Amino acid sequence: MNDINQQRCGLVAVVGAPNAGKSTLVNALVGQKVAIVSPKAQTTRTRLMGVAIDGANQIMLVDTPGIFEPKRRLDRAMVAAAWGGAQDADLIALVVDSKAGLGPKVSSIVDVLKGRSERKILILNKVDIADKARLLVHAERLNAQLGFDEIFMISATTGDGLSDLKSALGAAMPEGPWHFPEDQVSDATDRMLAAEVTREQLYLQLHAELPYACVVETEKYEERKDGSVEIHQQILVGRTSQRAIILGKGGQRLKEIGSRARAELSTLLGVRVHLYLHVKVKPDWEEDRGVYRDIGLDWVD
């Protein structure tokens, strides 16, 4: 352990439009998976903290939902969670998909950040697949709008530029003792992690077939005497047709979802996992306060 008098520790709010690569970046900085990732926009729903270590510096990274124009209650709750994650931050990191470029979603976030007093950095992500000639244009245009303290061009997927970014984040943290033990990488409970892993498999395997009309609730999480873990989860959907999509022919798709989620959880938890999935139709789940509480979102009117 480092000398406590030399330690730094602080909070970095990672914000951006949907699909900017925020969760991939947080996972890369932490050094292991703490946030689920899928090609679908708005995969992250709640605030989730990843804990990265850079020498004597502990960096608490708040991975927030993508910020977009909300249209329904779930959307409003997700956007509220995103801006809530930026409260009390020592630094705000705006992540921009440099391949997709700038658009109204990025501009609206920049407009809000103009009123924030925290130190701000710009992270242009996905430089490995972006038009190199456009990178400087993006950086100059955004910097002219806001005036960032630092600008980084990185690829969270390949690791390009990550070392410099991590060092800069560590150095920017205020002096003070660490908030988490050295071996803790996230503030998520195992129960929350289990629900997120299953939800990730739903997105990865169903792609465009299933919109965001589903939620995963961990109903039971119990350690068995042999050291293994028994997990029972309920997947809530809004319509009978969506239940049929998840089940698949003869229930085969649900079995595959469960199989992959079980394997992932066994790796993450380091124990054998017994996972039981059930799909339930609940047309009004998006209006159920209990569901929001279970998945870590505040009720937003």
N, C-alpha and C positions, 0 to 999 in steps of 0.2 A: 504494500500500500504506500502511496506517496505521502510525503510530509504534509500534514493537514494545513500547515501555515503557508504552503506553496500552492494549494489547490484553488482551482476556479470551478464555478458551477453556475449555470444559467439556463434560461429558457429561450428556445428559438421556435417561433411560430412559422410553420411552412405553409404558405398560402399560394393559391393559383387557381386558374380555371380548370374544369374537369379534364382529365386525361393529360395533364402536364407532366406527369411522372413523379408526383410528390411521394407516393408510397414506395415506389421503387428507389427513390433517392434516400428516404429514411432508412429503408432496409440496408442499402449499400453503406451508409454512414455508420449504422449500428454494427454491421458485420454479420448479421443474420436476419432471418425473416421475423418481423414483428407486425407488419401490416400486410393485408391481403392485396393481391394485384391481379387485374384482369384487363383485357383490351377494352372493356366497356367503360364508358365515361361514368363518373359518379359512383365508382365502386366503393370508395370510402364513405361511410355514413356518419360516423361519430368521431369525436376527438380521441386520438390514441397517441400515447407518448412512447417514443423509442429513446433509449438511453445509449449515447455513444461516448466512448472514452478516447481522448487524445492526450497521451502523456498524463500530466497532472490535472487535466481539464475534463470535467464531465459536462456533456452537452445534452440537455433534455430537449428532444425534438418533438414538437406537437404536430403530428400528421393530421391535417384537417380535411374535411370534405371539400371537393371542388366548389368554387363560388360561381353561381349562375343565377339566372332570373327565375325565382321560384314560382311555381304555378299551383301547387297543392300543399296540403299541410305537411306531408313528409318532406317536400322540397324546402319549405320554410324552416322546418326544424333542422335540416341539414345545413342550410346557409347560416342559421343562427349559431349552430355548433362550430362552423368554420370561423366566424368572427369572434365567437366566444373563446376559441383556442388562442386567439391573438392577444387576449387580455393579459396584462402583467408580463408580457414577453420582454426580454432584454434586447431581442433583435427579431425583426421580421424578414423572412426570406421569401421573396416573390419568385416562384418557379414558373418559367414560360416555356412552352413547347416551341423550340426554335424552328422545327420543321413546319408546323402549322402556321407559325407567324403570329402577327398581332391582329386583334379583332376587337369587337365591342366588349366581349367578356373580360379581356385583359385590361382594356381601357377603363372599364367601370371599377375594377379592383384598384387600379392606379389612382383613380379619382378619390376613392375612399382613403387610400394610404396617404394621400397628400395632407390629410388632417391629423395624421398620427405622428407623435413625437419620438417614437422609438427609432433606433438606428435601423436602417433598411439596406438590404443587399439584393441585387438582381442575379438570378441564376438562369442562364439560358441552357436548357437541357436538350438532350437528343442531338448533340452536335455531330454525332457519328452518321446521322442520316439527313442532316439539314443541308440546305444550300449555303456553302461557306461564304459566298459573296453577300448573302443576306444577313449574316450574323452581326456584322458591324453596324449595318443599317438598323436592325432591331435594337441593338444596344444603344446606339446614339439617339434613336427616336424615343425610347423609354426613358433614358437618362435626362433627355431634354424636358420630359413631362414631370419628372419627380426629383431627379438628382440623387442617385443612390450613393451610399458610402463606398461600396465596392461592387464590381461586376465580375461574375465567373461564368465561363463557358465550359460545360461539362457534359458527360454522358453517364447517367446513373447506371445504364445497362453495361457498358464496357469498362467503366471505371476511369475514363479519361477526365483529368482535372479534379478528381475527388480528393486526392491527398492534399492539394493546396487549399481546397474549400474547407476540408475538415480542420486543418491547421488554423485557418483564419477564423473559423467559428469558435474553436477552442480559445484562441487568444482574445476574442471579443467578449468572452464570458467574464462576469465580475468575480473578484476574489472572494472565496468563501468555501466552506466544507461541502463535500458531495452530499446530495440528497438521497442517493440510492447506493446500496452495496455494489461492490465492483462487478459482481457476477449477475446483476439484474439488468435485463435488456429492455424491459417494457413495464408499464403500469397496468397492463391488461391482466385480469385474472385468467386462470386456466379455463374456467367456465365460459368467459367471454371469447377466449381464443378458439375454443371448440366450435362455437356458433359461427365465428368469422371464417374458419377453415371450410366448414360445410357450405357456407354462402359463396365462398370463392369457387368451389367446385360446381355449384349451380350455374354461376356465370360462365365458367370456362367450358362446361359441357353443353350448355343449352344455347349459348351465344344469343342470337337475336330472337330465338323462339320464345323466350320468357322475358318480358319487360321487368321493370322494377316492382312488380306486383307480388313480391314474396318477402318473407322475413323468417329467420331461423331463431327459435327459442330453445335454449338448453333447459329441459325440464328436470333432469336428474344428472348429477355428476358425483360419482361415488367411487372411492378406492376400495378394491377388493382385498381380501386377506393375503392373496398371492402377490400383491404389489401392482396388479393391473388396474385399469380404470374402466368403469362402466358408465357410458354416456347415453342418455335418451334425449332425442331432439325432435321438435315439432316444426315442420315447415308449413307456414301459413301462406295460402294463396287466396286471391279474390274470387276466382271462378272455377267451376268444375272442369272446364276445358284446360285450364292451367295445371290442375292436379294431374290430368291425364298426360300432359306433356312431361311432367317430372317423373311420373311412374314409368312411362314408356311401355312398350309391348311386353305383357307378362311381368311387368315390374322390373324389367332388366335395366332401364336407365337409372332408376333409383338405387338399384344394387351397385351399379358402377359408380354413381356419385358417392355412395357410402363407402365403397371399397377404397376409392382414392382419398377421401377425407380421412378415413381410418389410418391409412398408411402415412399420410402427412402428419396427423396428430401423434402417431406413435414415434415418429422421428423428432417432432418438436418437444414432446413431453418426456421422451426417453423411456417409455414404458409401453407394455402391450395395451391396446385400446379395444374395447368392445363397444361398437357404435350401433345404435338402433335409431332408425329414422322413420318418421310417420308424417304423412302429408294430409293436412286438414284444410278444407275450404271454409274461409271466414270472410265473407264479402266486405265487412266493415272494419277490417283489422287496422286500416290507416286512421281510423277514428277512435282507436282503443288506447287510452292513456297508459294502461298497463304494458302494452307492447312497446311503446316509446321508452318507458322506464327500463324495461328489460334489455333493450338494445342500446341504452345509454344516451338517448336523446331527450331534450326537454320538450315539454308540450308547448306548442306555439299557436296562439289563436290567430 
